[in-house]
């Protein structure tokens, strides 16, 4: 394990629910995603970290999610995006084929932050390392509800997330009583249909 990933695991937590990455997926993404990310996939698979607060995922399983969120938004014409990771509460980390790790979507409130990445400090592989170094538990823990939700509902499986019912965009409160375990793909697509995706005020685009 390289130093970058060791730091990431120390910060976020040990892996759970590891899925091996098939050779067909490596072949499919070889010209779409950086080689360093594929190396991490081979070594570590797709899995959750920190009891499931953060997940690396199979992008193909989330193609419909990405399409549902960016269709009609300012992101649609900027790049070809792939979802490479998500949080327990539906923060979506998108990798642009030309722009690297440049977009994070907060699905609970239908907002995104976009960053113009400066590749003068290194190429796409370096950007992959920077991405994993940037991940921390606090920013993936919505309202400090992860531990209470895990205690109440149990640990998430690889295809699950914690969602609010009713959704926050429909006026639901940020309260543990309204948190439920839901299927990640289906719930994320549902959230995308409630309100249009808009940038945060601090977003670069």
C-alpha positions as CSV (number, residue, x, y, z in Angstrom):
1,X,0.0,0.0,0.0
2,X,1.4,3.4,-0.9
3,X,1.8,6.3,1.5
4,X,-1.1,8.3,0.0
5,X,-3.6,5.5,0.5
6,X,-2.3,4.7,4.0
7,X,-2.9,8.3,5.0
8,X,-6.4,8.2,3.5
9,X,-7.3,5.0,5.5
10,X,-5.8,6.4,8.7
11,X,-8.0,9.5,8.3
12,X,-11.3,7.9,7.1
13,X,-11.1,4.4,8.5
14,X,-10.5,0.8,7.6
15,X,-12.4,-0.8,4.6
16,X,-15.6,-2.8,4.7
17,X,-17.6,-4.7,2.1
18,X,-14.8,-5.0,-0.5
19,X,-15.8,-5.8,-4.0
20,X,-13.1,-7.0,-6.4
21,X,-12.8,-5.0,-9.6
22,X,-13.1,-7.3,-12.7
23,X,-10.6,-7.0,-15.5
24,X,-13.4,-5.9,-17.8
25,X,-14.0,-2.8,-15.7
26,X,-10.3,-1.9,-15.8
27,X,-10.3,-2.3,-19.6
28,X,-13.4,-0.2,-20.0
29,X,-12.0,2.7,-17.9
30,X,-8.4,2.6,-19.0
31,X,-8.8,5.5,-21.4
32,X,-11.4,7.3,-19.3
33,X,-9.9,7.4,-15.8
34,X,-6.3,7.9,-14.6
35,X,-4.0,4.9,-14.3
36,X,-3.4,5.7,-10.6
37,X,-7.1,5.3,-9.8
38,X,-7.1,1.9,-11.6
39,X,-4.1,0.8,-9.6
40,X,-6.0,1.7,-6.4
41,X,-9.0,-0.3,-7.7
42,X,-6.8,-3.4,-8.3
43,X,-5.2,-3.2,-4.9
44,X,-8.1,-2.1,-2.7
45,X,-11.3,-2.9,-4.8
46,X,-14.5,-0.9,-4.4
47,X,-15.6,-0.7,-0.8
48,X,-16.7,1.4,2.1
49,X,-14.3,3.1,4.6
50,X,-14.9,4.2,8.2
51,X,-17.8,1.8,8.7
52,X,-19.4,3.0,5.5
53,X,-19.1,6.8,5.8
54,X,-17.3,7.0,2.5
55,X,-17.4,4.6,-0.5
56,X,-15.4,4.1,-3.6
57,X,-17.8,2.7,-6.3
58,X,-18.1,1.1,-9.6
59,X,-18.9,4.1,-11.9
60,X,-20.9,2.0,-14.3
61,X,-23.5,1.3,-11.6
62,X,-23.9,5.0,-11.1
63,X,-24.1,6.1,-14.8
64,X,-27.8,6.7,-14.5
65,X,-27.3,8.7,-11.3
66,X,-24.7,11.0,-13.0
67,X,-26.9,11.5,-16.0
68,X,-30.0,12.3,-13.9
69,X,-28.1,14.9,-11.9
70,X,-26.2,16.8,-14.6
71,X,-28.9,16.7,-17.4
72,X,-30.0,20.3,-18.0
73,X,-27.4,21.7,-15.6
74,X,-24.4,23.9,-16.3
75,X,-22.2,20.7,-15.9
76,X,-23.8,18.9,-18.9
77,X,-21.6,20.5,-21.6
78,X,-18.4,20.9,-19.6
79,X,-17.0,17.4,-19.5
80,X,-17.8,13.6,-19.4
81,X,-18.2,12.8,-15.7
82,X,-17.9,9.5,-13.8
83,X,-18.9,9.0,-10.2
84,X,-15.9,7.5,-8.4
85,X,-17.0,7.8,-4.8
86,X,-19.9,8.8,-2.6
87,X,-20.6,9.4,1.1
88,X,-23.1,7.7,3.4
89,X,-25.5,10.7,2.9
90,X,-25.2,11.1,-0.8
91,X,-22.3,13.5,-1.4
92,X,-21.2,12.5,-5.0
93,X,-17.6,12.8,-6.1
94,X,-17.4,13.2,-9.9
95,X,-14.3,12.8,-12.0
96,X,-14.2,14.6,-15.3
97,X,-12.2,12.9,-18.1
98,X,-10.6,16.2,-19.0
99,X,-11.0,18.2,-15.7
100,X,-10.1,15.6,-13.1
101,X,-11.7,15.7,-9.7
102,X,-13.6,19.0,-10.3
103,X,-17.2,18.5,-9.1
104,X,-18.9,17.5,-5.8
105,X,-22.6,17.2,-5.7
106,X,-24.5,17.5,-2.4
107,X,-27.6,15.5,-3.4
108,X,-29.5,16.3,-0.2
109,X,-29.8,20.0,-1.1
110,X,-29.3,19.8,-4.9
111,X,-26.1,21.9,-4.9
112,X,-22.7,21.4,-6.5
113,X,-19.3,22.9,-6.1
114,X,-17.1,23.0,-9.2
115,X,-13.4,23.7,-9.1
116,X,-11.1,24.7,-12.0
117,X,-8.2,22.3,-11.4
118,X,-4.6,23.5,-11.9
119,X,-2.7,20.7,-13.6
120,X,0.5,22.7,-13.6
121,X,1.4,21.0,-10.3
122,X,1.0,17.5,-11.7
123,X,-1.1,15.4,-14.1
124,X,-4.1,13.3,-13.6
125,X,-2.4,10.7,-11.4
126,X,-1.3,13.4,-9.0
127,X,-4.9,14.7,-9.0
128,X,-6.0,11.2,-7.9
129,X,-3.6,11.3,-5.0
130,X,-4.8,14.8,-4.1
131,X,-8.4,13.6,-4.1
132,X,-7.8,10.8,-1.6
133,X,-5.7,13.1,0.6
134,X,-8.6,15.6,0.7
135,X,-11.1,13.1,2.0
136,X,-12.0,13.3,5.7
137,X,-14.8,11.9,7.9
138,X,-16.1,15.3,9.1
139,X,-17.0,16.6,5.6
140,X,-18.9,13.3,4.8
141,X,-20.9,13.3,8.1
142,X,-24.0,15.3,7.4
143,X,-25.2,17.0,10.6
144,X,-23.0,14.7,12.7
145,X,-25.7,12.1,12.2
146,X,-23.6,9.2,10.9
147,X,-22.8,7.5,14.2
148,X,-26.4,7.9,15.5
149,X,-27.8,6.6,12.2
150,X,-25.5,3.6,12.3
151,X,-26.5,2.9,15.9
152,X,-30.2,3.2,15.0
153,X,-30.3,1.5,11.6
154,X,-27.2,-0.6,11.4
155,X,-24.1,-0.4,9.1
156,X,-24.7,0.3,5.5
157,X,-24.2,-2.3,2.8
158,X,-22.4,-1.4,-0.5
159,X,-25.6,-0.5,-2.3
160,X,-27.2,1.5,0.6
161,X,-27.1,5.1,2.0
162,X,-28.8,7.0,4.7
163,X,-31.6,9.2,3.4
164,X,-34.1,11.6,4.8
165,X,-37.7,10.7,4.5
166,X,-39.3,13.1,3.6
167,X,-36.4,14.5,1.6
168,X,-34.9,17.8,2.8
169,X,-35.8,19.4,-0.5
170,X,-39.4,18.6,0.2
171,X,-39.3,20.3,3.5
172,X,-38.3,17.4,5.7
173,X,-36.3,18.3,8.9
174,X,-32.7,17.4,9.6
175,X,-33.5,14.9,12.3
176,X,-32.4,11.4,13.2
177,X,-36.1,10.4,13.4
178,X,-36.3,11.0,9.6
179,X,-33.2,9.1,8.6
180,X,-33.8,5.8,6.9
181,X,-31.6,3.2,5.1
182,X,-32.4,3.4,1.4
183,X,-31.0,1.9,-1.8
184,X,-28.4,4.4,-3.0
185,X,-28.9,4.4,-6.8
186,X,-32.7,4.6,-6.6
187,X,-32.7,7.3,-3.9
188,X,-30.1,9.4,-5.6
189,X,-32.1,9.4,-8.8
190,X,-35.2,10.3,-6.9
191,X,-33.5,13.2,-5.3
192,X,-32.3,14.5,-8.7
193,X,-35.9,14.7,-9.8
194,X,-37.1,16.9,-6.8
195,X,-35.3,20.1,-7.6
196,X,-32.8,21.3,-10.3
197,X,-29.1,21.1,-9.6
198,X,-27.6,24.6,-8.9
199,X,-24.1,25.7,-8.0
200,X,-23.1,26.9,-4.5
201,X,-22.2,30.6,-4.4
202,X,-18.5,29.7,-4.0
203,X,-18.4,27.4,-7.0
204,X,-16.0,28.2,-9.8
205,X,-18.7,27.5,-12.4
